[in-house]
């Protein structure tokens, strides 16, 4: 079966340590993740819960797959509001790779998938492919502002 992955990347004018903080600190996460904050202890195998900052409702959940600060974060995701079965085979994996470009510049590469093996994968892939880059742009904006304010 051919993998169905979405790959995106963005250049960020901030070091990877600053970018890492934006990806793993809930006070920043809720500013780019549609008002949701994350509950996690950031250890492999541990749960990740995205909850609405205004209503406390669980919107997305998953688990940390791998973590290598400040270079790589990999976790699974499942939409808690979905009508699909909440089983591991329906979870998608998000991978964030952070690469140093210079003392004050980074590259963030994001991979989402594999849509090929999940229920309703083609539709989910097309829906996600059509997403704008607002999350990536939000991460970039926050990281650059945090770095410039130091």
N, C-alpha and C positions, 0 to 999 in steps of 0.2 A: 504494500500500500504506500502510495506517495504521501510524504508529509505535507501538511498544510500549515505553514508557519507564516506569521507576519513579523517582519523585521523592520525596525525603524531606528534611526540614530539622529543625534543632535550634538552640535558643538556647543560647549559651555565655557564661558570666560570666568572660570573659577577652578581651583584645584580639586582633585577627586575627594579629598577629605571633606571639603565643604559640600560637595555634591552628595556624598554619602550621608551626611547629616540631614539633608533635605529629604532623602529617600527613607530614612529610618526614624525620624523624630516626628511624633504625632502632631505637634503644634504646626509643623510645616505641611505634613501630609494632608491635613484637612483643608489647606488653602488651595491645593490643586486636585484633590481627589473628591470633588463634588460634595464637599462638606462632611466627609467621613474621616474619622480618625482611626488609627490602628491600635489594637491591643495585641501585644506579643512580647515574649521575652527574648525574641530574636535568636533562638537556638534551633539547630536542625531537629526536625520532627515536631517542633512546638506549633500550636495553633496560631493563626493570624486571623483576627476578626476586624472587619471594617464596619464601624457603627456610625450612625448619623450623629453629628455633634449636637444637633438641635433636638432630636427625638430619641436618641439612644438605641434605635432600631438596628438590628443586625442586617446588613445589606449584602455583604460578601464574606465568605469564609474560605479558609484553606490552611495550608501548613508550610512551614519553612522546609525547603528541600535541602538547600546548601547556602552557607553564608561565609564569605571571606572578606571581611572589612579591610580596606574600603574599595575592593575590586569587583566583587560579585555578590549578587543577591538573587536567589532562585526560590520561588514559592509557587504553590498551586492556588487556584482560585475557583470558586463556584458561587454563582448568583443565588443567594439565599431566598430570593423572591421567585425563583424559577419554578416551573411546574415539572421540570425534568427530575428524574430520580437522583437523589443526593448520594451518588456512589462514585468511588475513585475514578472509574473510567469516563465520567462526565466532567472531571476537573480539567482545567487548562493550566499550563505552566507558564509563568512569567519569569523571564531571566533578564536581569540588569547587569551589564558588563560596563565597568568604568575604566577608562584608559587615559593615562596622562599624555597630554600633547606638549605641555611646557610647564614651567613653574606655576602658571596661573591659568592654564587652559586644559580642558578635559573633553573626552568624547564619551557620550552615554549611548550605548547600544542596547536596545530592548527587543527581545524575542518573545512572541506570544504564540502558543499552540500546544500541542498538535491538535488541530481541528479535525484531522482525518479520522480519528478514532472515537470522537465523542458523539453523543446523540445530537442529531440535527446539526452536525458539524459544518456542512456546506453553508447553511443559513447563518450560523453563528460566525463563520469565517467572513462571509460577505458583509454582515452587519459590522463586524469589528474592522474590516478593511475600510469601510466607509467612514469610520470615526475620524474626526479631525485630529489635529495634533495638539489639542488644548492641554492635555496632561503633560506632554513633553515640553511644550512651551512654558507651562506653569512651573515645572521643575527648573528649567533653565533660568527663568526670570527670578525665582526665589534664590537660587544658588548664586547668581551674579549679584543680586542685591545684598545678600548676606556677606559675600566676599568683599564687596566694595565698602560695606559699612564697618569693616574691621580696621 
